[in-house]
Amino acid sequence: MALVIFMFKGIKTIIQCLKEDKMENICKKFSTKIDQDINSLYFIYNRTQINLKLSFEQQANYLDKESNIMNVLVDKIDQDKIICPKCGENLILIRNY
C-alpha cells in the first residue's frame, strides 16, 4: 500500500493506492474527491509534471519508493494561459479582445 499526498490550495488530501496503480487513476480519485475535472488540473512531482501513464512505482523517486509516500502539488489550469509541461511556467498570456 502507498500514499499520495496532494497539496491543492493549501489543503492536503491523501489518496491510498497500490504501487502498481497508474498515476492517471490516482489523480482521477483525487479530482473526484475534490469535485474538480481532472482536465482542469495539473500535477507537479519532483519539479516536473506527472506522467499520468506511469505507475506510482515508475513515477516515484528512490526515497519515495522506500517510504511509499509521494507528495504532489496540484494547481488549477488557467484557461487564459499556456503552461509549459516541463517547468510549469506560464508561456503565453492570451487576452480576449
N, C-alpha and C positions, 0 to 999 in steps of 0.2 A: 504494500500500500504506500502511496506517495501523496504529498500535499502540494497544491499550487496556491500560493497566496497572491491574490490580485489586489493591487492598490489603485483605486479609482476615486477621484475627487476626495482624497484624504481618508477614505474608508477602506479597511481591509476586509476582503471576502475570501474565505478558504474553501477550496474545492478539493475533495478527495478523488483520487484516481488510481489506476494501476500504472505501472511503469510502461506497459505496452500500449496504453491509450494514446491515440493521436491527439496532438495539440488542438486540432480543429474541434474535436469533440469536447475536450476540456474547456476550451474558450466558449463553445456554444452553451455548455452548462452554466458558465459564469454569466454570459449575456442574458440567458433566460432567467437566472436568479435575480438579476438587477433590472429585468424588464427592458432591455435595450436590444436593438437589432445588431447582430454581430458585424454586419457590414458597415455600421456607423462607428465602429471602434477600431483602434489599432493597439497592438500588444507589443511591448518592448521588454526584451530579456537580454541581459548582458550587453546593453547599449545597442542592440540591433533588433529589428522587427522579427517577431517569431515566425518560423516557417511552419504553417499550420499542417503541412503534410507529414512532418516528423512526429515521432512518439515522444513521450516525456523522456525516456531513456536516451533517445538520439539527440534531443534538444539540450538537455541539462549538461552543465559543465561538471568537471570531476568532483568538486566539493558538494554540489547539489545532488549528485548521484549518491554520494556517501550518506548524506543526511536525509535523502528522499524528500527534500523541500525545495521548491523553486519559487522565487519572488518575481512577479511580473507587474510592470507598470502599464496602466491602461489609460488611454485618453480618447476623447471623442474626436472623430474626424470632422474638421471644419469644412463644410461644403464649399466655402469660398477660397480654400487654399489647396494647393497640391503639396503633399507631404512626401519627402524622399523616403523610400522604403528601407534604405540602408542606415541613414543617420537620423531620421526623424525630423530633419529641418524643413521649414517652410520654403518651398521652391518659388512659387508664384502666388501672388495675391490677385484674385480675379474680382474685378469690380463690375457690377451690372449697372449699365447706364440706361 
